[in-house]
Amino acid sequence: MAKPTRLTREMIDEYIARGYWDETSVAQILRLNAKNYPESEAIVDGQTRLTWSELNRVTDAVALGLLDMGIKRDQALVAQVPTPSTTLLILLACHKAGIICCFPPLTFRQNEMKHVLKTLNAVAVVTPLTYRNTDYFGMVKEIADDLPQLRLFIVTGDEAPQGVIPFRRLLETSIGDKDPEKYLASQTFAPFEVSIISLTSGTTGMPKCVEHTGASSKAGGWGVVERGKMTQKDIMGDIAPLSGGPGLQNWWAGFQVGAKICLLERFSPEGTLELIEKERVTYLAAIPTQLIKILRDTDLTRYDLRSLRVVRTGAAAFDAALARETEDKMNCKVLIAGGAQETYSFGQTGVDDTLEKRLYTLGKPFPGNEVKITDGKGKECPQGEVGELFVRGATTSSGYFGDPDRTVEAWGELGKGGWYRTGDLAKIDEQGYLVLVGRKKEMIIRGGQNIYPKEIEDLLLSHPRVMQAVVIGIPDPVMEERACACVTPVKGQDFTFDEMSSFLKRKGLAIHKHPERLEVMEEFPQLVDGQKVDKISLKKMILET
């Protein structure tokens, strides 16, 4: 059994009693969807269209193929693949076969891949031969000598070197006279076992390997269903990367209601709008940077978006003005969520929330989770006071794989008493809604006064010529720190310090919070997950100029 690091029987029983967990496995949900909606489309991308019955049959074949290769229960497979449908086939097949799976982003290179493969003691790896001028297979072979447990190399695509297994062979595995459900019954993961590993962005070094069970993943998806009032008739456009929490969390939502889920191999603003128009998408799941590019780089009036009713996105780099602009231009409701790999979501707005709550809060605590705001000394803050956000509950991770010490460091203790320290600064308003203020470690102290970068970033993002904005603290011998704004303008536009200052003044920002330096850049350095700005590298660049 893939035993979770911090999960106890007491916690399992409590989450079941509260209605957030049950005994149904991921494999059982897939078989139920195949029975109830056999001819309904399940997943669609540029290369694949599969109904629920086809998806069930294909993942049976892949699961049997993986077992035929000698992979044993609770061993790990790591798949770094560009095609989202392939990711989902592997995900579901691994649940059926009892194989722990992990999906690093395509931006990971030798160092990150070696770390992940070694931490998980992975016996199999799936990559393309090459993709967009990167030799992924060669990259893995280069580090293979340092990974003696890694023995199976599987490649996607039409060609495979001698001695390497083509993924299509798994797709063609003969089921014969086997009854896959009975044959795989002893292998299939139960909902309370570690089944999938998510990876953090690696802001403090190598990425951490975050455990999730089928139960925590299902709970993470079901909260999305509830807040968005999703049904089997919805058509989801899930363009958030499946290597990260948002993409998979939205998949778990659509999966559980049997909705059609449409995916993009490679994001582009135009490709997203074409997908919505062609597939009649009703529910779009995207990360903030994707939505900003859609708003800034396209003519939305050229596309038929009338089917769209909900856009779900994250809190990072997405402010109230952008949310309102999205609602106005795309004629839908924007639901903003906040979370981490360790928690799925800790808060999310819902379709029944008022416009003000949808724009300015993260909604109420996510279904199944508890939150508390602490003062840094272990005491809970009064309502309305800013402090660090702690989270625990049904959607949270069961810990860091193979690392109980780091798990205790993050949660305080193993078991029910542990609270995950998010590092986010937040408060709870008088109606019980969660309001995110910023990151604890990013707070700027200027002359003894606290400045929260997110407040300034949100205002700058509301400027029509600003594409991205990051505010960092730079050392000052007199004031301790001063705020520096880093901006990437909309393509073909400019943005000056005087323009920034006058804009922030008109917005009513307190003078001591005004950035005292502006850096205009073509692009920001990215973390290895390709989804977040590398603020440590950005600050280093600024200090060196």
C-alpha positions in Angstrom: 0.0 0.0 0.0 1.2 3.5 -0.9 0.9 4.8 2.7 0.3 8.5 3.1 2.8 10.4 5.2 0.4 12.3 7.5 -3.0 10.8 6.9 -4.5 8.8 9.8 -7.6 6.5 10.1 -9.2 9.1 12.4 -8.9 11.7 9.6 -10.3 9.3 7.0 -13.3 8.5 9.2 -13.9 12.2 10.0 -13.9 13.2 6.3 -16.2 10.3 5.4 -18.6 11.3 8.2 -18.7 14.9 7.1 -19.6 13.8 3.5 -16.4 14.9 1.8 -14.8 11.5 1.2 -16.2 8.1 0.3 -15.0 4.6 -0.6 -15.4 5.0 -4.3 -12.1 4.8 -6.3 -11.1 6.8 -9.3 -11.3 3.6 -11.4 -14.9 3.0 -10.2 -15.9 6.5 -11.2 -14.5 6.0 -14.7 -16.4 2.7 -15.1 -19.6 4.3 -13.9 -19.2 7.1 -16.5 -18.6 4.5 -19.2 -21.8 2.7 -18.1 -24.0 5.9 -17.7 -22.7 8.0 -20.6 -21.1 5.4 -23.0 -21.4 7.5 -26.2 -20.9 10.9 -24.6 -17.5 12.5 -25.4 -15.1 12.5 -22.5 -11.9 14.1 -23.6 -11.0 16.1 -26.7 -7.8 17.6 -27.9 -6.1 18.3 -31.2 -5.2 14.6 -31.7 -7.9 12.7 -29.8 -11.6 12.3 -29.3 -12.7 9.6 -26.9 -16.1 8.8 -25.4 -16.4 7.6 -21.8 -16.7 4.0 -23.0 -13.6 4.4 -25.2 -11.6 6.1 -22.5 -12.4 3.2 -20.1 -11.4 0.6 -22.7 -8.2 2.4 -23.7 -7.1 2.9 -20.1 -7.8 -0.8 -19.3 -5.4 -1.6 -22.1 -2.7 0.8 -21.0 -3.0 -0.4 -17.4 -2.6 -4.1 -18.4 0.3 -3.1 -20.7 2.1 -1.4 -17.8 1.7 -4.5 -15.6 2.8 -6.7 -18.4 6.1 -4.7 -18.5 6.7 -5.8 -14.9 5.8 -2.6 -13.0 4.6 -3.6 -9.6 2.0 -2.0 -7.4 3.0 1.2 -5.6 6.0 1.7 -7.9 6.3 5.1 -9.6 6.0 6.2 -13.2 7.0 9.8 -14.3 5.5 11.1 -17.5 6.7 14.4 -19.0 4.5 14.6 -22.1 3.1 17.5 -24.2 -0.2 16.0 -25.2 -2.9 16.5 -22.5 -5.0 13.5 -23.6 -1.9 11.3 -23.1 -1.4 12.7 -19.6 -5.0 11.7 -18.7 -4.7 8.2 -20.3 -1.6 7.6 -18.1 -3.3 9.1 -15.0 -6.3 6.9 -15.2 -4.4 3.8 -16.3 -2.0 4.2 -13.3 -4.9 4.4 -10.9 -6.3 1.2 -12.3 -2.9 -0.5 -12.2 -1.9 0.8 -8.7 1.1 2.7 -10.1 2.0 6.1 -8.5 2.1 8.7 -11.3 3.7 12.1 -11.6 3.6 14.7 -14.4 6.5 17.2 -14.4 6.0 20.3 -16.6 7.8 20.4 -19.9 10.1 23.2 -18.6 11.9 20.7 -16.2 15.4 19.8 -17.4 18.0 17.3 -16.2 18.4 18.6 -12.6 14.7 18.7 -11.8 13.9 15.4 -13.6 16.8 13.6 -11.8 15.5 14.9 -8.5 11.9 13.8 -9.1 12.9 10.4 -10.5 15.3 9.8 -7.6 12.8 11.0 -4.9 10.1 8.7 -6.2 12.4 5.9 -7.0 10.6 5.7 -10.3 11.0 2.6 -12.4 9.5 4.0 -15.6 9.6 7.3 -17.5 7.5 8.5 -20.4 8.7 11.4 -22.7 8.5 12.4 -26.3 11.7 11.8 -28.3 11.8 15.5 -29.0 9.4 18.3 -28.7 9.8 22.0 -29.8 13.5 21.5 -30.4 14.2 19.9 -27.0 15.6 16.4 -26.8 13.5 15.0 -23.9 14.5 11.4 -24.4 18.2 12.3 -24.7 17.8 14.4 -21.5 16.5 11.4 -19.5 19.1 9.0 -21.0 21.8 11.5 -19.9 20.9 11.1 -16.2 19.9 7.4 -16.3 23.3 6.2 -15.1 22.6 7.9 -11.8 19.2 6.3 -11.5 19.8 2.5 -11.2 16.1 1.8 -10.4 14.9 3.4 -13.7 14.6 0.5 -16.2 11.7 1.3 -18.5 11.9 4.1 -21.1 8.7 4.8 -23.0 8.3 7.4 -25.8 5.3 9.0 -27.3 5.1 9.7 -31.1 5.6 7.6 -34.2 9.2 6.5 -33.7 11.1 4.7 -31.0 14.8 3.9 -30.8 15.8 0.2 -30.5 15.2 -1.1 -27.1 12.8 1.7 -26.2 9.0 1.1 -25.7 6.6 3.1 -28.0 3.6 4.3 -26.0 1.4 3.1 -28.9 2.3 -0.4 -27.8 0.5 0.2 -24.6 -2.6 1.5 -26.4 -2.6 -1.7 -28.5 -2.3 -4.1 -25.5 -4.6 -7.1 -26.1 -7.2 -7.6 -23.4 -8.1 -11.0 -24.8 -10.6 -12.8 -22.7 -9.7 -11.0 -19.5 -12.4 -9.1 -17.6 -10.2 -5.9 -16.8 -12.3 -4.9 -13.9 -11.9 -8.2 -12.1 -8.3 -8.7 -13.3 -7.2 -5.3 -12.1 -9.2 -5.4 -8.8 -6.3 -6.3 -6.6 -4.1 -3.7 -8.2 -6.4 -0.7 -8.4 -5.7 2.1 -5.9 -8.2 2.5 -3.0 -9.2 6.2 -2.5 -7.1 6.6 0.7 -3.8 5.5 -0.8 -1.2 7.8 -2.4 -1.8 7.7 -6.1 -0.5 10.9 -7.6 2.4 13.2 -6.9 2.2 16.9 -7.7 5.3 19.1 -7.8 5.8 22.5 -6.3 7.4 25.4 -8.3 10.7 25.0 -6.6 11.0 28.6 -5.3 13.4 27.5 -2.5 15.4 24.9 -4.4 14.3 21.6 -6.0 10.5 20.9 -6.3 8.8 19.1 -3.4 6.9 15.9 -4.2 3.4 16.5 -2.9 1.3 13.4 -2.2 -2.4 13.2 -3.1 -4.8 10.4 -2.6 -7.8 9.7 -4.8 -10.0 10.9 -2.0 -8.2 14.3 -1.7 -8.3 14.7 -5.5 -12.0 13.9 -5.7 -12.7 16.3 -2.9 -10.7 19.0 -4.7 -12.7 18.5 -7.8 -16.1 18.2 -6.1 -15.7 21.6 -4.5 -15.2 23.1 -8.0 -18.4 21.3 -9.0 -20.3 22.8 -6.1 -19.1 26.4 -6.4 -19.5 26.4 -10.2 -22.8 24.4 -10.3 -21.3 22.1 -12.8 -23.3 19.2 -14.4 -22.8 16.5 -16.9 -24.2 18.8 -19.6 -21.3 21.3 -19.1 -18.5 21.3 -21.6 -15.2 22.2 -19.9 -12.3 23.9 -21.6 -9.4 23.0 -19.3 -6.5 25.0 -20.7 -4.6 25.2 -17.4 -1.5 23.0 -17.5 -2.2 19.5 -16.3 1.2 19.4 -14.6 0.0 21.9 -12.1 -2.8 21.9 -9.4 -5.4 24.1 -11.3 -5.4 22.0 -14.5 -5.8 18.7 -12.6 -8.3 20.0 -10.1 -10.6 21.2 -12.8 -10.2 17.8 -14.6 -11.2 16.0 -11.4 -14.4 18.2 -11.3 -15.4 17.5 -14.9 -14.5 13.8 -14.5 -16.8 13.3 -11.5 -19.9 14.6 -13.2 -19.1 13.0 -16.6 -18.7 16.3 -18.5 -16.9 16.6 -21.8 -13.4 18.0 -21.2 -11.6 19.9 -24.0 -7.9 20.4 -23.9 -5.2 22.4 -25.7 -1.7 20.9 -26.4 -0.2 24.3 -26.6 -1.9 27.5 -25.3 -2.5 30.5 -27.5 -5.2 33.2 -27.0 -6.6 32.6 -30.4 -6.6 28.8 -30.0 -8.5 29.1 -26.8 -11.2 31.3 -28.3 -11.5 28.9 -31.3 -11.9 26.0 -28.9 -14.7 27.8 -27.0 -16.5 28.6 -30.3 -16.0 25.2 -31.9 -16.8 22.9 -28.9 -19.4 25.3 -27.3 -17.4 25.4 -24.1 -19.5 26.5 -21.1 -16.9 26.4 -18.4 -13.3 27.6 -19.0 -10.5 26.8 -16.6 -7.4 29.0 -17.1 -4.5 30.4 -15.1 -4.3 34.2 -14.8 -1.5 34.8 -17.3 -3.5 33.0 -20.0 -6.6 35.2 -19.3 -4.6 38.3 -19.4 -3.2 37.4 -22.8 -6.7 36.6 -24.1 -7.9 40.0 -22.9 -4.9 42.0 -24.2 -3.9 40.2 -27.4 -7.2 39.3 -29.1 -10.3 40.8 -30.6 -13.0 39.0 -28.6 -15.7 40.3 -30.9 -14.5 38.0 -33.7 -15.5 34.9 -31.8 -18.9 33.4 -30.8 -18.6 33.0 -27.0 -22.3 32.8 -26.2 -22.0 29.3 -24.8 -19.6 30.4 -22.0 -21.1 30.8 -18.5 -18.1 30.5 -16.2 -14.4 31.3 -16.2 -12.5 29.8 -13.2 -9.0 31.2 -12.5 -6.5 31.8 -9.8 -5.8 34.7 -7.5 -2.2 35.3 -8.5 -1.8 38.3 -10.9 -5.5 38.7 -11.4 -7.3 41.6 -9.8 -10.8 42.9 -9.6 -10.5 45.1 -12.6 -9.4 42.2 -14.8 -12.1 40.0 -13.4 -14.7 42.7 -14.2 -13.2 43.1 -17.7 -13.5 39.4 -18.3 -17.1 39.3 -17.2 -18.0 42.2 -19.4 -16.1 41.2 -22.5 -16.8 37.4 -22.3 -20.3 37.7 -20.8 -19.8 35.2 -18.1 -19.1 34.9 -14.4 -15.5 34.8 -13.2 -14.8 32.5 -10.2 -11.5 33.2 -8.5 -9.7 30.5 -6.4 -6.7 30.5 -4.2 -4.6 27.5 -3.4 -1.4 25.5 -3.5 -0.2 22.1 -4.6 -0.4 21.1 -1.0 -4.1 22.1 -0.6 -5.8 22.2 -4.0 -8.0 25.2 -3.2 -8.3 26.8 0.2 -11.0 29.3 -1.1 -13.1 29.9 -4.2 -16.0 32.1 -5.1 -19.2 30.6 -6.4 -21.7 31.5 -9.1 -24.2 32.5 -6.4 -21.9 35.0 -4.8 -22.5 38.7 -5.4 -20.4 40.6 -7.9 -18.5 42.4 -5.2 -17.6 39.1 -3.4 -16.6 37.5 -6.8 -14.3 40.4 -7.6 -12.7 41.2 -4.3 -12.5 38.0 -2.3 -11.6 34.3 -2.7 -15.0 33.3 -1.5 -15.7 31.2 1.6 -13.3 28.5 2.7 -13.3 25.7 0.1 -15.7 22.8 0.8 -14.1 20.2 3.1 -11.4 22.6 4.4 -11.0 24.7 7.5 -8.9 27.9 7.6 -7.5 30.1 10.3 -5.6 33.4 10.3 -2.6 33.4 12.7 -0.4 36.2 14.1 2.9 34.4 13.7 3.0 33.4 17.3 0.4 30.6 17.0 -2.5 32.7 18.1 -5.6 33.1 15.9 -6.2 36.7 14.7 -9.5 38.5 15.3 -11.9 38.7 12.4 -10.8 41.3 9.8 -7.1 41.3 11.0 -4.4 40.3 8.5 -2.2 37.3 9.4 -0.8 34.1 7.9 -3.3 31.7 6.4 -3.3 28.1 7.8 -5.4 25.4 6.1 -6.4 21.8 6.9 -9.1 19.5 5.6 -10.3 17.0 3.0 -8.6 18.4 -0.1 -5.2 18.9 1.5 -2.1 16.8 0.7 -1.1 13.8 2.8 2.4 15.2 3.0 5.7 15.2 1.1 6.6 11.8 -0.4 9.3 10.1 1.6 10.0 13.2 3.7 8.2 13.2 7.1 10.5 15.8 8.5 9.7 18.3 5.8 6.0 17.4 6.2 6.1 18.2 9.9 7.9 21.5 9.1 5.1 22.5 6.7 2.1 21.2 8.8 3.4 21.5 12.3 2.7 17.9 13.1 1.5 14.7 11.5 -2.1 13.6 11.7 -5.3 15.6 12.4 -3.7 18.4 14.4 -1.5 19.6 11.5 -2.3 22.8 9.8 -0.6 23.7 6.5 1.3 27.0 6.7 0.5 28.6 3.3 2.8 31.6 3.6 -0.1 33.7 2.4 -1.3 36.8 4.2 -5.0 37.0 4.4 -8.0 38.1 6.4 -11.6 36.9 6.9 -14.3 39.6 6.4 -17.5 40.0 8.4 -19.4 37.6 6.1 -16.8 34.9 6.4 -15.2 35.5 3.0 -11.5 35.0 2.6 -9.5 38.0 1.3 -5.9 37.4 0.1 -3.5 40.3 0.9 -0.1 38.9 -0.4 2.8 36.6 0.5 4.3 36.8 3.9 7.9 36.6 2.6 7.2 39.3 0.0 5.9 41.9 2.3 8.0 45.2 2.1 8.8 47.1 5.2 9.5 50.8 4.4 10.3 53.0 7.4 8.5 50.6 9.7 5.3 50.6 7.5 4.1 47.3 5.9 3.5 47.4 2.1 1.8 44.4 0.5 2.9 44.1 -3.1 -0.3 42.4 -4.3 -2.3 45.6 -3.5 0.0 47.6 -5.9 0.2 44.8 -8.5 -3.6 44.6 -8.7 -3.8 48.4 -9.3 -1.1 48.3 -12.0 -2.7 45.4 -13.7 -5.9 47.4 -14.1 -4.0 49.9 -16.3 -4.9 49.2 -20.0 -1.3 49.2 -21.1 0.1 46.8 -18.5 0.3 43.1 -19.3 2.1 41.9 -16.2 3.2 43.6 -12.9 5.4 42.5 -10.1 6.4 44.7 -7.1 9.5 43.8 -5.1 11.3 45.3 -2.2 14.8 46.6 -2.8 17.3 47.4 0.1 17.6 51.0 1.2 20.1 52.3 3.8 17.6 54.8 5.3 14.1 53.3 4.9 15.2 49.6 5.1 13.3 48.8 1.9 11.7 50.7 -1.0 9.1 49.4 -3.5 10.2 48.7 -7.1 7.6 48.0 -9.8 8.5 45.7 -12.6 6.1 45.9 -15.6 5.8 44.2 -19.0 3.6 46.5 -21.1 1.1 45.4 -23.7 2.8 44.7 -27.0 3.6 47.9 -28.8 2.8 50.1 -25.8 5.0 52.1 -23.4 4.7 52.8 -19.7 6.6 55.5 -17.8 7.4 56.2 -14.2 5.4 59.5 -14.2 2.5 57.7 -15.8 2.6 55.1 -13.1 2.8 57.6 -10.3 -0.1 59.7 -11.5 -2.2 56.6 -12.2 -1.6 55.2 -8.6 -2.4 58.6 -7.2 -5.7 58.7 -9.0 -6.5 55.2 -7.7 -6.0 56.5 -4.1 -3.0 54.5 -3.2 -1.3 55.8 0.0 1.9 57.8 -0.9 4.2 55.6 1.2 3.1 52.6 -0.9 4.0 54.2 -4.2 6.9 52.4 -6.0 10.0 54.6 -6.1 11.5 52.8 -9.0 10.1 51.4 -12.3 11.6 48.7 -14.5 10.0 48.1 -17.8 10.8 44.7 -19.2 9.9 42.6 -22.3 9.4 39.5 -20.1 9.9 38.2 -16.6 12.1 35.2 -15.6 9.9 32.1 -15.0 10.1 29.4 -12.5 10.7 25.9 -13.8 7.0 25.1 -13.9 6.6 27.9 -16.5 3.5 29.2 -14.7 4.9 31.7 -12.2 7.3 34.6 -12.2 10.7 33.7 -10.6 10.7 36.7 -8.2 14.1 35.7 -6.7 15.8 35.9 -10.1 13.9 39.0 -10.9 15.1 40.8 -7.8 18.6 39.7 -8.5 18.4 41.1 -12.0 17.1 44.4 -10.6 19.8 44.7 -8.0 22.5 44.0 -10.6 21.4 46.8 -12.9 
